Amino acid sequence: MKHVLVTGGTGLVGFNIIQSLLKRGYQVSALVRNLDKGRRLLPSQCQLIKGDICEPDGLANALKGVDWVFHAAGFPEQWMKDNHTFEKINVQGTANMIEAALNANVERFIHTSTIDVFLGLAHEEYDESIIDPNPKGTYYERSKQKADALVTTAMKEKGLPAVFLHPAGLYGPGPTDSPGMNDFFTKLHKKQVPVLLPGGLPLLYGPDAGEGHVLAAEQADIGERFILCDQYFTLTSLATAVTDQLNQLNKKNYSVPAVMPLWVAKTISVVGEAVSSIIKQPPLMPKGQLHFLQWQAIPVSKKAQKELNWQVTPFDQGLKDTLNYLGIQ
């Protein structure tokens, strides 16, 4: 059985990749910066290797005897005190992993990219066919564009056996250090969402992300790209689905918050980031977050479903399982 190394295993994508790999009987190692954290979050069957994608000197040892690399490590925040962090982790960290994988002559390099690298128009569906040639609007998005381009160049010029996965926004079981959709569900449960932001986003159930990555590793040709997405939600439609579930579970008459006008959201975002640059604390509403919610393009995953036989968990079931995982019953 293949020996597989996963980076980013203590994040939501990497965690679910590891779950899918172990379920199939692969020999799995995870590159972790903190062994105690890795032991706390990851299954005991997963071997932990202390290392950091930003410290290239230790990567050669981590890749000894490895057949496949799943590079799922990245920095998904939309705000940082030092924006160089996006370059350090998402771009240079990927460059380090590429070099180590080439030196180790791995059979597969499965790169977790993002839906953000594609060209998509508001309210219209898009697929894997067109990479957006223009820089996107946030530090995070631009760093992921650069990382994707590095993998593409290494594949074309140096023979890196790369396959690209492009997951939508994740929710579901698994650890995460970043506020995300699970946090949104929890705050709705606690009635801590006074208003909704305008716009929306596409979502993906975490275990489905893991399955998609592993199916691509097993079946896809080098250079293939696969969007992994369930469906697109406005924040209003998402909040409606969540509050409906909460009302069924708790009988507490949850209601859907009103939507904040866009001009108000933009004003709060600009002022908040100005203040954050002084106090060095995250803003209430990062500009990058608001920018992404306004994209409103709709990714489709027909290719993954057709070519990989990848299946999507119905949202109602995924949400029910997630609320149960979060202890919301």
N, C-alpha and C positions, 0 to 999 in steps of 0.2 A: 504494500500500500504506500501511496505517496507520502513523503514528509513535507509538511506545509508550514510556512511561517506567516503569521498574521501580524501586521502592525495596526495600532489603534484598537486593540482588542478590548480595552476598557471603555470604549465609546459604543454608541448604539449600533452602528453599522458593523464594526469589527466583532463585537460581542455576538451578534446574530450570525455572522459568518462562521465563527468558531462553533456555535451550536450546530449549524448545518453540517460542518465538516466532521465533528465528532459523531453525529448521528449516523454518518456514512462509514465510520471506522477509520478515517484518516489519522495519521500521526501528526498531531498539531502542536506547534510551538507558538508562543505569543511574545513579541518584543514589548517589554514594559519598562518604564522608567522607575517605577516603584514596586518592588516585589511584594511588599505587604498589601498594597492596594490590589495588585494582581491576584494574590491569594484570596483576598476577600471577595472579589467580584467574578472571578473566572472559575470554571469547573476544574476539579482536581485532576481530571484526565489531561488537562492542557499543561504542557511543560512551559515554564516561565523562563525567559531569557532577559536578563537585565541589559538594557540598552536604550539608545535614544536616536531617532532618525536624524537629529541635528548634530550628532557626534559621530562622524563617519568612521573614525578609527576602530570603533567597536563592532561595526556591522559585518565585517568579514567573518568573524567568529560566529555571529548569529546565523549566518547563511550557510555554514558548513553542512554539507549533506542534504540541503534543502532542494526539493524538486520544484515546488510552486511557492510563489510569494503573492500574498494578498496585501496590497498596500492600501489600507483603509485609514491610516493615520492622517489627521489634518486638524486644522483649527477652524471651527465652524461659526465662530462669533461674528457679529456685525459691528462690534466696537472694541477697540483696545486703546489703552493708555499710550502705547507705542505701536503705531501701524506697521513698523518694521517687523513685528511679530508674524504678520501674515506671510511676508516674504521668507522669513527664517524657517517657519514650519512648513507651510504649504508648498513653497517653491524650492528652497534650498534643501529641505528635508526630502522632497521627492527626488531631486537631483542626486542626493546621497544614496538613496535606495536604488535608483537606476544604476549607478556605478557599481554598487555592491552586487546587484543582481547580475549584471553583465560579467563581472569578475567571477562570480560563482557559477556562471553558465546554467542558470535555472531554465527549466522547461516552459514555465508560464510566469508571467508577471501580470497579475490581475489588478488593474488600477481603478480605485474608486474615484471617479471624476464627479461631475455634478450636471444636473439639467441646465445649469446657468450658462454652459459654454455654447449652447445651441442658439440659433436664430429663431425667434418666435414672436409673433405679433399678438397684441392684446385680444382676448376673446376668440382666438383662432387656435386650432390644433397644430402641433408641430411634432416631427419625429427626429430620427438621428441623421437625417440627410445633409443638413447644412450647419457647419460650425460658424458661429458668428465671428466675422473678421474684425469687428470693432471692439475696443475695450468696454467692458461693462461698467456699471455706475458705482460699484462699491469696491473697497480694498479687498474684501473677501472674494468677490466674484473675479476680480482681475488676477488675484493670486492663483485661483483655481484654473483660470484660463492659461496662465503661464505654466502651471504644473502639467496640464493636459498637453500643451505644446511641447514641453520637454520630453514627455513620454512618447509622443508621436514622432519627434525627431530622432530619438534613440532607437525607435522601432525601424524607421526608414533607413537610417544611416549606419546603425551599429548592430542591427539584428535583434533588438530586444523583443522577446516573444510576448508582446503586450495584447491584452484584451481590456476594453474599457466598459465600465458600468457607470450608469448615470441615474442614481436614485433621487426621487423626489423627497420632500420633507418627511422625516420619520416620526412615527409614534409607536408605542408598544413596549413590551418587556425588554429590560436591559438597562445598564447604567448610562448615565450621561452627566457630564460636568457643566453642560450648557443648558440654560432655560430653553425649553422647546415645547412641542405640542403636549407632552405629558404634563408639563408644568401648567399649561393653559387649561387642560382638563381639570387638574387639581384645583386651580383657582376658581374655575366655574363652579366646582363642587362646594368650595368654601364661600361662594358668593363674593369673591374678591375681584371681579371684573366689572367695574362700573359702566364702561363703554367699550365698544369694539372699534378697532381700527378699520378704515376703509380698505377694500381690496380683498385678496384671497390668495390661496396657494394650493398646489397639488400635494397629496399625501400618499404615504406608503407605510404599510404595516411592517415593523422591524423584522420579524421572522421571514417575511416574503423577500426582504432585501438580502438576507443571508442566503436563502435558497437560490435567488437569482444569480448571485455571485458564484456560487458553487456550480450551478448548472452551466454557467458560461465557461468556467474553468474546465469542466469536463467535456464540453461539446463545441465551443465556438472556435472559429478560425482566428488566427492571429490578425489583429487589426480591427476586429469587429467591435461595434458599439451597441450597447443595449440600454435604452431607457427603462427604468423600473418605476412604475407609477400605478396607483390604483385609480384615483379620480381627483378632479379639481373641485375645491370648495371655496365659495366666498366665506369670509369669517362669520357672516350671519347664518349661512346654511350649515356651517360646521357647528356653531354654537347651538343651533336648533337641534341638530342630531344628538349632541352631547346632553343638552338639557332634557330632551325626550327620554334618553336612557336613564338619566338621573332621576327623573320623575317616576319612571317605572320602578327603579330600585328603592327610592327613599320616600316617595309620596310627599315631597316637601314643596311642591309648587315652584320649581325653578322656572325663571323666565329668561328670555333672550335679551341681553343688553342692547341698547340703541347704538347706532354707528356714529362715531365722531366725524364731523365734516372734515374733508380733506385739508382745507386751508387751516383749520385749527390744528390738525395733526402735524402739518408741516411746520407751523409756527412753534409748537411745543418741541418738535424734534430739533429745529435749528437752535433754539434758545437752550435746550437741554444739553446739546453737544458743546455749545460754547461754555456753559458752566462746567461740564465734565472735563473739558480741557484744562480748567483751572484747579478743580478739586480732585482730579484723577480718580473719579468714581464713575461707574457706568451710568449713562443717561436713562431716564425712564423709557424713552422711545428712540432708539438709535436710528439715524437717517438711513442706514443700510437696510434695516428691517422694513421701514416704511417704503423704501425704494423697491424692494423685492415684492412686497404685497401689491404694489401698483403695476407690476409687469403684466400679470393676469393672462399670460399665454398658457396654453393647455397642452402639456406633454402627453403623448400616447405611447403605450407599451406593446403595441400589436406585434412588433418584431420579436420581442422576447417571448411573448406567449406562443407565437407560431413556431419560431425556430428552436427554442429551448424547451418548449412545453412547460413554460413557467406559468404558474397559476396564482391568481390574486385572491387573498382572503376577503370575503365580503366585508365592507366597512362596519356594518352593524355587529358582526361577530368579532372583528378585530377590536372595535371599541369596547365591547363587553369584556373581552379578555384583558384589555389594557386597564379598564377601571378596576377589575378584580386584582390585577397585578399591583395597582397603586393602593389597594386596600379600600377602595370606594365601593361599598356594597349596600 
